[in-house]
Amino acid sequence: MAEISTIARPYAVAAYKLASEQKALAKWSEMLSFANAVVSDAQMQAYIQDPKVVSLDLQANFLKVCGDKLNEHAQNLIKVLVEYGRLSILPAIVTAFEELKAQDEGTLDAQIIAAAKPSAAEIKDLVKRLEAKFGKKIEANVSVDSELIGGIKIIVGDTVIDASVKGQLQNLAYALTA
């Protein structure tokens, strides 16, 4: 089965292109976030997953809950997702849409995973280097993972920079078995 992000990406790209043409990226971001909040609600999740619910009822009730928060095009996206049984991938669509929007605005999200909590100066220096490398503004999300043993792992989009001891040990183990 295809990965959820692979299925969600074409929907996100279509929504992004439409929003970009309409010069309404912020509005679309708002609408998608609202629809995502509705999908994420526990009662709505139970309703969506109920096999007795017919897709037309799901579509009508979902749009009724959203009210006037969605424009005609966003409502059409919801209708298509319901029709193809893909309403559950809406969170992945929102994530992909926001990534496209961030790329367009010249920002990239970076996940920085360190073995020990880095200082503010170290983070600032690292962000500065990443901005120079990627040529865009970097929004850093820093977390600590003691399983790295030492070093750091950075994920920016599809790029992974693994300078951790754990990563080096895994590379060594692979090289020895190959």
N, C-alpha and C positions, 0 to 999 in steps of 0.2 A: 504494500500500500504506500502511496506517495506521502511524503512528509507534509504536515499541515502547512508549513511556511511555503512549500512549493505550490500547494493548491491555492493558498491565500494571495500569493504575489500578483497574479493577473488581475484579480479584483482590486487590489490596492493600486496597481499601476493605472487601471482604467479610472478609478475614482480620482487619483492624483492628476491625471491628464485633464479630466473634466474640470476639476477644481482649479487647475492652473489656467485653463482656457477662460474660465469665468472670473479669474483673479479673486478667487474665494477660498484660498487655502486655509485661512484661519476659521472660516465658517464651516468648512468641511471637517476640519479637525475637531471642532466643537460638536458637530452633528454625529460624527463617528464615535467620539468619546461618550456621548449621551447614549447612543444605541448600544455601545459596549457595556455601559453601566446597566442598562435594561437586561441585556443578555446574561450578565453576570449575577443578577439577582437570583437568590436561591429558589424562590417560588416560580420565577420565569424558567429557570433551568429545569425544574420538575415538569413544568407544562410543556417545554420544548421536547423533552425526552419521553413524554407520555405517548406510547404507541397508538392510543385511541384517538389522539387529536389529529384531525385532518389538516393537511397543509393550508388549505384556504382559511380555515378557522384560525390557525396559528398566525398566518399572515395578517388577517384582519385584526386579531386581538393585539398582536405585537405593535402594529401601526397605530392602533387605538391608544395603547399605553404611551407611545411616543408622542402622540398628539401633533401639535404644530411645530415640534422641535426639529423635524426633518423636512427638507424641501422635497419637491417632486422627484428629483434625481436620486436622492438618498433613499426615498421610499421605494423606488424602482430597484435599487441595489438590494434592499431587504427582501423585496418580492422574489428576486432571482435567487438569493441565498436560500429562502424558504422553499422555493420550487425545486431546487436541486438538493435539498436536505443538508445545506452547508451553513446554516445559521450559527452553528457552534464554532465555526472558524473565524467569526467576527473579531475576536481579540487579536488573532494573528494578522488579520487585514488591517486593523488599526495600527498595530506595531509596524507593519511594512509601510503603511501610508506615512506614519510619522518619520520613519527613516528616510523616505524619499523627500519629504518636506525639509528635513534637517539638511540633507545633501544639497537641496536647492538653495537653502538659506546659507550654505557654506559652513555648516557645523556638522561634526561627527561625534557620536557617542563612543567613549572609550571605557572599557571595563578594565580596571587595574586591580589585579589580585596579587597581594604581597604576602610573604610568609610572616612578616612582623609589621606592625603599623608604621607606615612611613611618616616622616615629619612633614609639616606644611611646606617647608622649603623644598624638600625632595619631590613632593607632588607637583609643586609649581614648576620646578626645573624639568621634570618629566613631561608635563603638559606642554611646556614651551618647546621641547625637542620633538614631541609628537606633532605639534602644529607646524613646525618647520618641515618635518618628514612628509606629512600629508597635505600641506598647503591649505589647511582649513582650520577653523576654530574648533577646539576639542572641548567637549563636555565630559569631564572625568567622573566616574563612579568608582570609588576606592573601596575594596573589601579585603579582609584578612582571612587567609586559609593556611593554617599551620601545617597541613599535609604537604605543602610545597617544600618543606624542610628549610629552604633558604631561597633567596632571590625573588623574582617577580615574573608575572605572566600578564601580558597586555593583549586585549582583544579589541580591535577597531574594525568594525564591519566584518569583512571576510578574512582580514589579516590577523594572524595570531603570532605574537612574539613571545616565545617561552624561554625565559632566562632563569628558570627555577632549577633547583637541585633535583627535584623530582623528575622534571622533564629531561634533564641531562642523564639521569640514571636510566630512565626509560629508553632513551636513544642508545645508550651504551648496551643495555640488555638486548635491544633489537639488533644492534650491530654484531653482538656476540652470537646470536642465534641464526643469523643470516649466512 
